[in-house]
Structures are given as C-alpha cells and as structure tokens.
C-alpha cells in the first residue's frame, strides 16, 4: 500500500467510528497504530484529559510506550504534559542524558531507545482535550508532511470524540425530557381512572393519589403506573377503605 | 454560507430579548422561512406528546389534529427522520393522512411541511411549517427550515438541560400545550370499559372522528361526565 493509500485508509477508519458502536479507546488505539504505520515514528500514544482536568494514558502502540507515558504523568514532565498545558505542538529533536528541559523524563526515554519526541495537541476551537505523542528512535524532527498528517489524524479523532460526547449528552437530556413527559401522561391517566371508579373530580382524585404515595413512601409516578396496569385497585387508595382492611 | 444562515436566524430569534421564549421560537421559524405559521411537536414513546409552541391558531389546530389522529407531517417526519413535504394538501400527488387532511384543508392549510428535530441519534419531535397557499419550498426556504430545525433542537435541549430531574424545564412547559384532559378521559374510559388506557384512547379517537368532533372536546365531555362509553346503547350522549 502506498503512503497516500495508507493515509486515506486511516481517515476512513477514524471517521468510520463515528457511525455506531463508538468506543474512544478503540478509536485512539487505531490512531496510535496507524501513526506508526504511516509516519516515520517508532511509537505513538494518546492521552486524554478526564473530568477532573487530569491527563490519562488512553492508548499506546507498544507496552514500552505505555510505561514511558505513565512515567511522564507521574513525573509531571515531558512532551505530552507540556503540549497539553500550552495547547501547541511540542518537539524535542535530541534527548540527552543530562537534559535540562526534562531531567527525569529524558533518561527514561533513552533507556527504552527513543531519541526524539513530538507531541501534538488534540484541540478544537480553543478546547484542548488531550495530546498525541510521537516517539522516534533517531534524532531529529519529523518532516513537515508527517507533522501535518499527524495533526490531521489528531484533529479528526478530536472531532469524532467531541461529537460523540455532544450526542451522548443530548441523549441524556432527551431521555430525561421523555421521562418527564411520560410521567405526566401516566399521572393524568391514573387521575382519570381513580376519578371514574371513586366518583371524584380530578383535583380530589389527584390528592388521593398523592396522599397514597406519601403515606406509603412511594413516588407518585410509580403509584400512577400501578393504577394504570391494574396492580393497584383504585378503591384501595381510599383511606377509609384502607383503614377498614386493617 | 451555512454559518451566515445560522447567525441570521439567531439574530431573529434573540431580537431585543435576552431570554429565549418558546413562542418566539415558533414565530421565528415561520418568519425565517416565509411561511404562514409554524409549530413544534414533541414526541416521546413514538407518539405525539403535545405542542411545545405554535405561532398562530391554524398551527395550533395542526398540532391538535395530529395529536388527535396520530398522523400528519410531524408524525411522519419524526418516524422517518426525514423532511416530509406536501406542497399541495388540497390536491396531493399521493393521498396520505386520511383523517388529518380534510380538517387541515378546512382550516385553511394549503401546503404543509414537517422537519424532524434531531441531533445525531437523538430524536425530539418535529417542526411543522404551513402556508395558506399551495407551492413547494424554494431551495433557500428548504435550507432555512433545516437550519432552524437544528437550532430549535439545540434550544430545546439547552432549556431542558437545566431542569430538575424527572421534570420538564419551566421555560419549555410555559407556553407549551399538552392535552392533559385527553389523558384524564382515557383513564376514565379505561375504567368504564375495563380496557387498557391505550385502548381507551383509541376508542376516544374513533368517537371523535366518527362524530366529526375535536378529540379535546370529546375528552372534556367525558371528564365533565356528560359522555360515558359504557352505555348499552353505545357511545352516546346521556342527555
């Protein structure tokens, strides 16, 4: 497969995950693997910020990469943390033992054979949600072509994740709205049933349902559902009848 | 281009007010698309729940008729998740909406269009636009309708997102119209006939259609105990 074909295939894979069974870890695992396939890098990894604003390692192309990224988070220094903090691409083309920029991170990276690192932000309209780490065996920077391809991969993955997040938030709000609408309908239906059976008007029917719910420590909507499905007979809501039963 | 369209609609929507209101939302839907009126129907559990807003009396009637008959452009747009276009309701190319069409034409509706309110896989209901003269939407009107359906969806979700759990947001509920009396009547008829509330609603709808009366009026009669469904003589006025 040519480089162009690989790039196109990667974009298709990244956008495919928009459709169904979307899984963030899977998306980012694909992204890390394709970076290694397509770009001149030995390893790739992704970190995302969680709800508390802390970075977490989500996907890595190799175990050595994963351990190094975990170390980066622990020591709070390195390309990904710096890139996330600044929101712009970070590059260190020549890691050294006595590194002044990242004194703890650089020796660990060299130990597992990485000599140069890049980190690209995952951001959309000012919101940075994580970073893509690219590690190389050799010294030196990535070519412009590789850098822009990597950033495009990161951008597409970011859009996929933000869209998925927006869609699931919308789903939750809509579920809540549906629930509120349905609850109200069920309560009105139960009011009608109790009103008919006990010869009450709607106001008194509602009071009876509410009183029953309160004295039995039940939610009004659950009492209404029981009336509707017949498991709670309307007459047993009557406090006079209930007292006689005891 | 698409952003310009949205900005123009938002400017319309906000006007001088900083607070967004339901009714304004429907008025803007009609203004932006150059229609006679607009309404937004909320759906839940695959059935029309009620009307979030309507810009005028005819739109209110359109919403009520769709609720009463369980059919119409909003119901179809919601179920198909696609725009439903009827440029000539009085002389449609293909006849549909057996119960809805006649009363809607009588009310002055000549062209009617339904647009789903959706975001990703989330479906809220549908926007209905009508005009008192027949004719298809222009490309520009069609694009505006899609954009405003999208904005209305977001507006509903934003308003509802601040609501207490299990409740509808007060901003949404004010100005909205839900046929509560129909649900109360369903409960009463279910008790009268010993059937489920779903079956009772079907009986109410059938009675309203058979007697050419609005469903709400029939429901009001049931709740006021002017009409029973368990008479031996059938569903007749006791007087």
Interface residues (C-beta under 8 A of the other chain):
Chain A: X163 X166 X167 X169 X170 X171 X173 X174 X176 X177 X178 X179 X180 X181 X182 X183 X184 X185 X188 X189 X190 X191 X192 X193 X194 X195 X196 X197 X202 X221 X228 X234
Chain B: X42 X44 X45 X49 X50 X119 X120 X121 X122 X123 X124 X156 X157 X160 X161 X163 X165 X166 X167 X168 X172 X178 X180 X183 X184 X185 X186 X187 X188 X189 X190 X191 X192 X196 X197 X223
